[in-house]
């Protein structure tokens, strides 16, 4: 919206521009909501209970090996990488066509076995993440307690279930099948959740123990077996017969217990600096909104004249430019040429 400044020399026949205070208020107050809309693993809430899943942050992997029923002997390996705290990073120097787009929290990379020691890339499936800049889709995390589940199997279990959305395959274009992940965090006081963990910091091929549909029997680095387990991935029919690709994972950890204690040095919410920035932003926004309302009702101001200290705000770029010039001249000094100045 283009804003015009009104002055006493302007003809009264010129219609002044109007700045909607309601629109201005909505713009200022909506920004903090957009910032906090993403998944915050430090404070996951479900029915009044709060969980700190930040110790499980970082990329973790599970594998799924399947054989096509219509083509016996043809095997596909899919590596699912999940980071519940941050978006997954691309591999440095890697092929971007073989990775999920920026903003992905859960990604599945499928490869076809061409020989005993070689695989061929097939596709990368973005399961869940925030893609507001790409196509407006977001993770829309939904959390419920396992004891409130409709499944009889989960009613006696302690923990929480997270439904994470945002993914689509193919990702580009309007067509494609929506993706989502259902991760069950099951309370287990004897596990940190990192037992048998495999991160994505190495690019190794799968070995013989990965050649099963579910890897919950694999020992990994612990005799307890892996805490993060692949359950299944398949297309499911949901509302009105719509097909959705659903990845199901189980994660046993003490951090899913309702009486879990926070780790030393971990925070169950936003830090002081984050709150300071948000409060400062709201104070400035309130000052601008109230000042604009006051100028509108008391003086009938329009456009830039609505803002308190509007002249000063318009002069800020010039003030900064002049300040930068003074700093540059000070750092540069009087020059290296000596002797007398010319008369």
Buried (B, 14 or more C-beta within 10 A) or exposed (E): EEBBBBEEEEEEEEEBBEBEBEEBBEEBBEBBEEEEBBBBBBBBEBEEEEBBBBBBEBBBBBBBBEEEEEEEEEBBBBBBBBBBBEBBEBEEEEEEEBBBBBBBBBBBBBBBBEEEEEBEEBBBBBBBBBBBEBBEBBBBBEBBBBBEBEEEEBEEBBBBBBBBBBBBBEBEEEEBBBBBBBBBBBBBEEBBBBBBBBEBEEEEEBEEEBEBEEBBEBEBEBEBBBBBBBBEBEEEEEEEEEEBBBBBBBBBBBBBBBEBEEEEEEBEEBEEEEEEEBEEBBEEBEEBBEBBBEBBEEEEBBBBBBBBEBEEEEEEEEEEEEEEEEEEEEEEEEEEEEEEEEE
